[in-house]
């Protein structure tokens, strides 16, 4: 287990470094146990990474038939909605690579939130049979300016969930529901990557990594893989408030 804090000059260099790491983790996982399970992040930051992974220079390095795609969180909207995290991944990556349709495990945001969460947890438990929590090969996460990650928002109920793998989380800040993996479900991963870009995230990065323990207001502090590696992959602006050396 290790924690690495890495800084890259700009968004493109960050995306390139993340693509190299995803390709390496995929090759290791497929070589070790015949498949690669990745939980995708939502939002906009992963777009550059997804587009890069869809480019032949990257996509030809991945055995997509052995890749299973999950999500770390989803908005409570249909898959064709502009806010859908599934739609973002489909448009930038999944429709451009030969991943098997049956290996795309979408959170069904079009269902009632509690029903969608129950259904997704059942799908995870059927896939990761026998595990106390889902042992993803990689969970890809973003970071909000309020230090939320996935849909684990400050002062929301999901932060306190210790048994479930997936929950519906009501987010007053957004006046909406979200679907999200829980903290223990994320922390059971073999590898977690925080992919964070932009000066607008610098304060949150600083507070999470250097500030006092305050997970209710800084939920990303809760992400500490129990038996896995944690990579903070930052562009220089996002790392701007970290002390020299990270
Ligand atoms: C989502 C997320 C969320 C996201 C952060 C950063 O569904 O929005 O999963 O946790 O990663 O809000 O979003 P940006 O990458 O758009 O800044």
Boltz pocket constraint, residues with backbone or C-beta under 6 A from the ligand:
constraints:
  - pocket:
      binder: B
      contacts: [[A, 41], [A, 42], [A, 43], [A, 44], [A, 45], [A, 46], [A, 73], [A, 74], [A, 75], [A, 85], [A, 141], [A, 142], [A, 143], [A, 144], [A, 145], [A, 148], [A, 149], [A, 150], [A, 151], [A, 195], [A, 197]]
      max_distance: 6.0
